[in-house]
Amino acid sequence: MTLSPGAIAGIVIVCFIALCVVAYGIYYVIKKRREDAEYFDRCAKLFKKYGNRKPEVVAKFPYAEATFVRAPVPGQQFTSRELGRVQEFIDPLRAPMAGDTERTPMASMQTPIDPAAIDPRLYSSIYSQESIQMTPSSTKSPQVYFSIEYDSTFNILKVYIDQARFLKPQHNSNVCNPYCTVALLPERKERQSQIQRRTTDPIFQEHFSFDVPKHQLKDKTVLVKFFDYDQYSRDECFGIVTQKLDEINVERKVDLWKKISFQKGLVEEARERAGDILLRLGYLPSAEKLTVVLLKARSLKEVGPEGDKKPPDPYIRVAVLHDGNLLRKKKTSTKRKTCNPTYNQAINFAVPLDVLPQVELQFHVVHETGVKINRKEVIGALEIGPHSTGDEFEHWRDLMSNKPQARWHRLTVSPDQDTTSARSILSSTSSITEATVYTGV
């Protein structure tokens, strides 16, 4: 059997590749053994030089077997294991001599602090008398840390907002989405910071600059407002901070911790508010069906006599009116003992397309008292229709434009809330249909 020239060439190539692989393997083994031999040779020399424990060698090389640890560098962080070591060399072989001084023990958490050893100059206050001390654990009042500096070369006032602590939004949530705006009064032009997500202790670390002539500084006031961002409604301003420039020396940088306070109008507005509800409106023209999705409520007023206020048992009643006449009403399920209920329930109404522009929607958040004589106690009310204003009218316009979206609305408590129409809506004996669970959100 004879082999073709191509087969012979293939066999030659394979044999050549195999020979190269074997040659490289032999070279690698020889190189590795040579490196290992050099390494062991160096180890042997070091052991021969430092590894003898005879007294004469120890006397000649007292630190032969010392264990060295890195000296601490300013700003360097160590682990708990590293901190347990002594930050200097340890000589296990050398016995203590007569001339050695006793080593001072290192300070630890168990060692009591000597007040005489504290330098009070390191802890001198650089803040004004109106500033809050930097001890946030002693008080839970909202506060902000910022600095003010004036650059006389370029006539620029620099305001640096560093951080805020213990913010308290008006809807009493555990977290908020805060941001702040900085303005220089009497001008009203504001500069806004970035939004910090889901925190009550935001860290802004942002700079704001204003062009101010030096002779106008004494007439200026720095105004910082704090808002809670909400994509479904207008952002709430829940606190302000003011600082008059004539009260501080802005020629050098001034750092301030100041308390975040409520504006008088904000406090009165918060007292008049009965809470907020989040709802969505939509209309299906082909089926002539109006859909109201009640998602949640927040900051509902507590009920009960003074001194014995308790969270309510709220449900939401929705009524559809046309020219002041009640067409239909439905309600959600009742949530027990909560000021921030979550419903996620949808209510459908059959409303003709030609009647829809004149329809008004009335919402009543009702506390179910359980008393047969008076089982209904209105917490707050809301009306959305063609005659509404503000956010309510904007929501109605979105409904007419077939743009369903969720919005927060504020409930109101007004004297006309107990009118004949409201009482008829709450006490009507017409059939009441429960809302269905909404799974769209």
TARA-V57768 format. One line per field, one symbol per residue. ss: DSSP state (h for helix, s for strand, l for the rest). burial: I if it has 24 or more other ideal C-beta (glycine too) atoms within 12 Angstrom, else O. Layout:
ss: ???
burial: ???
This chain:
ss: llllhhhhhhhhhhhhhhhhhhhhhhhhhhhhhhhhhhhhhhhhhhhhhhllllhhhhhhllllllsllllllllllllhhhhllllllsllllllllllllllllllllllllhhhllhhhhllllllllllllhhhllllsssssssssllllsssssssssslllllllllllsssssssssllllsssllllllslllsssssssssllhhhhhhlsssssssslllllllssssssssshhhllllllsssssslsllhhhhhhhhhssssssssssssllllssssssssssllllsllllllslllsssssssssllsssssssllllllllllsssssssssllhhhhllsssssssssslllllllssssssssslllllhhhhhhhhhhhlllllsssssssllhhhhlhhhhhhhhlllllsslssllll
burial: OOOOOOOOOOOOOOOOOOOOOOOOOOOOOOOOOOOOOOOOOOOOOOOOOOOOOOOOOOOOOOOIOOOOOOOOOOOOOOOOOOOOOOOOOOOOIOOOOOOOOOOOOOOOOOOOOOOOOOOOOOOOOOOOOOIIOOOOOOOOIIIIIIIIIIOOOOOOIIIIIIIIIIIIIIIIIOOIIIIIIIIIOOOOOOIOIOOIOOIIIIOIOIOIOIOIOOOOIOOIIIIIIIIIIIOIIOIIIIIIIIIOIOOIOIOOOIIIIIIIIIOOOOOOOIOOIIIIIIIIIIIOOOOOOIIIIIIIIIIIIIIOOOOOOOOIIIIIIIIIIIOOOIIIIIIIIIIOOIIIIOIIIIIIIOIOOOOIOOIIIIIIIIIIOOOOOOOIIIIIIIIIIOOOOOIIOOIIOOIIOOOOIIIIIIIIIOOOIOOOIIOOIIOIOOOOOOIOOIOOO
